[in-house]
Amino acid sequence: MPWTTPTGQWLDSGDYAGLLDAACLLADLPALRADQARRRAAGECVGIGINLYVEPCGTGWESARLTRWPDGRVTVASGSSTQGQGHATAFAQIAADALGIAPEQIEVVEGDSDRAPAGIGALASRSMAIGGSAVLRAAQALRDLPAAPQPVSVETRHTAQAEAWSAGCCIVLASVDPRTGAVRTERAFWVDDAGTVVNPLLFAGQMHGGFAQGLGQALMERMHYDAQGQLLTGSLMDYAVPRADDLPELVHRSRPSATDANPLGAKGVGESGAIAAPAALRGAVLDALAPLGVLHLDLPMTPASVWQAIQHATTGDTPC
């Protein structure tokens, strides 16, 4: 590292072999394989999937305006927008650390065109790497200005000098009921490199939520249409999404590496789960069904499609 891929992407940091080793250690892979062999000998369909991935975190710019009021309070107005990621907490932490004040003294404003500067918004896992760096730069500039009896504002637009790439390794243990095709995701072990982690609790929430989305993509979420093109899964009454009892025991660890792609040293995290889970789950299900001769499965791996694949592999029939 750094390394430029054949398609021109610049990967500036990351220990991919170390992530793989750490995930195997976290899962105790030899013991997991031994337990799999024991269960297979007892007639169960059990598989293990391993997915090593990278995730980009966006390019371009983001804005931030910091205003210090005469009583010492500070308002952080970000051009980014929140959809439940906890930006208000993380941006307040970034500004408070740079200004040397308590986070409780900071108000964070997002999504208000009357109070916040124009910005790009939250997409491509860019909020901390680019939006957080804009807050950091504005806070550093405000820190250097003297106190005044009137409000003092600093506005900055941070442009990413390069795209930061996070990475990780996810290992999943899954079982399949060959009578019904139902998949049960039993355990998951995950080591991720997201660079600087501003708030570990928010980070863990992003990882768990992303994993749930990835599990839904892998096992159940699909758009169905009838012969006339009418959407049949247009509401949550018909469109399956994961519930709490669909999710496995998830053991997650952070193994960060430094990046110079942005002042904060942060990498993407918002979409890591949706990248990590589907491939690891598909690998686990195919591993579970390998003794039956199943070599291919499309997503989502619904009970019906898995059952059909088992029937075709074991009997040669192709059920409707």
N, C-alpha and C positions, 0 to 999 in steps of 0.2 A: 504493500500500500504506500502511496496512492497508485491506482491502476485504472487505465482506461479500457473499457470493454470494446469489442469489435463494432458495436453500434454507436460508439462515441460517448457513452455514459462514464462519468468520472467518479470512481469510488475512492473516497479520500481516506477512510479509516474503517477498521473492523477486523476482528479476529474470528473468522468464520470457523476454522478448525477448532478453536477454543470454545466457541459456542456449541458445536457438535459434541465435543468432549464433555462440556459442563452439563448438557442436557442428558447425555447417556449416564453420567454419574448421578444426576438428580433422580433419574428414573430407576437407577440400579438395573441397567439393561440386562446384564447376565441373569439376575434373579427373575426379571420379567419374562425373559425367554424361557427359563426353566419352568416357571409357572404355566406359561403357554403350552409347553410340551406336555406337562402333566394333564392339563385340561383337554388338550387334543386327544391324548391317549384315552381319556374318559368319554370321548365322543363329541366334545364341544367344538364349535367353530369359533376360534379366537385368533385375532390378528393384531399385529403391531405395525404402525405406520410412522415414518420419520420424514419430516419436511424441514429443509434448510432453505431460508428465504432471505431476500433483501426487499426493502421498501423505500422508495423515494419520498421526499417530504416537500416537494413544491419548489417553484422558482418565482422570480418576480419581486414585488415590493409589498410593504405594508406600512401603515401610518400609525402614529401615536402622538397625542397631545397631553402634556402634563401641566397642570396648573397648581401652583402653591398659593394658598390663601393666607392672609395675614395671621390667622390663628394657628398656623402650622399644618392644617389639613391639606391633603393633596388629592386632586381629581385626576385620574387616568382615563382618558378618552381614547379608545382604540378603534381603528378602522376595521378590525376583525369583528367577527360576530360569533356568538356562542349558541350551541345547540345542545347544551347539557354537559359540556366537557369540564366545566369549572373554571373558565377563564378568569372570572372575577377574583377567585382565590389565588390562582397562579400569577396573574399579572400584578396583583397587589403585593405578593411575595417578592417578585422581581424588583418592583419599584422601591419597596420598603428596604430591601437589602442594599440597593444602590444609594438610597438617600439616608440610610441610617436611622429610620424611624420605624414605629410599630405598624404592622399591616392594618391594624384597626383605625389608623389615621388616614387611610386611603379609601376613596370611593372609585369604583371602576364603572365606566359607562361604555356600553356597546350597543350597536344597532339603533342609535338615536341620531337621525340626520341633523337635528338641530344642535346637538351638543358634541358629536364626534366628527373627526375629519373623514373625508372620503377614503375608502379603503377597498381591498379586494374581498375579504371575508374568509370564512373557514372552509377550506377544501384541501384535498391532497395532503392531509396531515401536516399542514404548514403553520398552524397557529402558534406553536411555541417557537419553532425555529426562526420564523420570519416575523410574526406578530410580536412574540416575546422579545425578540432582539430589538424591534422598534421601541418597545417600552423601555428596555434597558438603556438604549442610546439616549432617549429623551430624558430619562432619570439621571443619567450621568451628566448631561448638559445642564439640567436644572440644579443639580448639586453644586455646580461651579458658580452659580449666580448668587449674589448676596441677598439676604433677607430684605424685604421692602414692606412699607405700610399698605401697599396695594397688591392685588393678585399679580403673580408673575407666571407667564406661560412659555413653554417650549414645545414646538411641534417639529417632528422629524419624520422622514420617510426613509425606511431602511430597505435597501435592495440587496437581495441575497447575492453574494459574490459567487456562490456555487450551490448546487443542490446537495444537501446532506442525505446520506443513505443509512437507514437503520437496518438491522439484520437480526436473525434469531433462528432458533431450532426448536421444533415442536415434536413431541413423541406422544402418540395416542394408542391406548389399548381399547379395542372394541370387540364385541362378540355379536354373532348373528344367529338367530333362530332359523334353521333351515326349513322348518315346517311353515313358517309365515313370512320369512324374509325380513323380519324386524331387526333393526340394528340398535344395539345398546352401546353407547359410548361410556366406558367404565372409568377410565382414568386418563389424565392428560398431564404432561410434564413439559414445561416451556421456559426457555432461557432467551432473553431478549436484550439487545443492545440498542437503546434509544438515546445514547449520549447523556447530556446533562438532564437529570430528572428533577424538576422544580418541586413537585409535590408527590411523594411516593404513594399516598392514598389515591389521589386522582389518577395517577399512572396505573395503579392496579385496577381501578375501576374501568379505565379505557381498555385495558387488556382483557379483562373478563367480559366486558360488553362486546368487544370485537370478536372474541372467541365464540360467544353465543350467536352472533350474526353469521360467522363462518360455518358454524354447525348447522344453522338453519339452511344456508345455501347448499350444504353438502347432503342433507338428509331429507328436506321437506319442502323448501320454498320453490314454487313453480307457477308460471302463468298458464292457465288452461283455457282453451277456447273451444266452442262448439263448431259444427260444420258450417254455420253461417258467420263465423268470426266473432260471435258474442263472447265476451270475457266471462268466464264462469267463476273466477276467483277474485272478484272485485271488492271483497270486504274481508275482515278478519273472521267472519263466520265461515268462510270457505277457503281462505288462504292460510295455510299452516305456518305458524311461527313457533320457535322453541319456547317451552315453558321451563320452569325451574327444575322439574323432575326429569327433563331431557338432558340436562347438563351434567357432565362428569365431575368428579373430584379434580380440581385444577390446581396443580402446584406450579407456581411461577416464581422466577428469580430474574433479577436485573443484573446484567454483566456489561456495563457501559464501557465504551472507548471514546477517547476525545476526538472532536472534529473541529477543524478550523473553518468550516463552511459558513458559520455565522457567529456573532459575538457571544451568544449564549451557550454555544456548544451543544445545542439540542438537535435531536433527529426526530423523525416521524414516529408516531405511536398510534394515531387514531384508527388506522386501517390494518395494523399488523395482525390482529386477530382474524380478520376476514381473509387474510393471505395465508396465515399459518394453519388454520383449522381445516379448510376443505381438502387440501392435498394430503395432510396427515391422516385425516379420516378415511379418505378414499384408499390410501395405501393400506390402512389397517383392515378395512373391509375386504379388499382384494387379497390381502395376506390370509385373512380368516377363511376365505372361500377357495384359496389355491388348491387345497387337497381335493376339492370337488371338481376342479377343472375350469373354474370361472376365471377368465383372463381380462375381461373388460366390463366396466360399468360407467354409464353416463351419470352426471349429476342432474337432479338430486337422486340419491340412492334410497328411494322410497321402498317400503316393504313389498309393494307390487312388483317394481322393477327388479329388485334383488331376487325375489322368489322366481320370477320369470327367467332370470339368468341362471339360477340354480337348476330349474327344470330343463332348460336347454342344454346345460353342460352335462347333466346326469342322465337324461333320457333321450336327448336329441329333439325333443318337442319344442316348439316355439309358441307358447300360449298367447292368446289375444291379450 
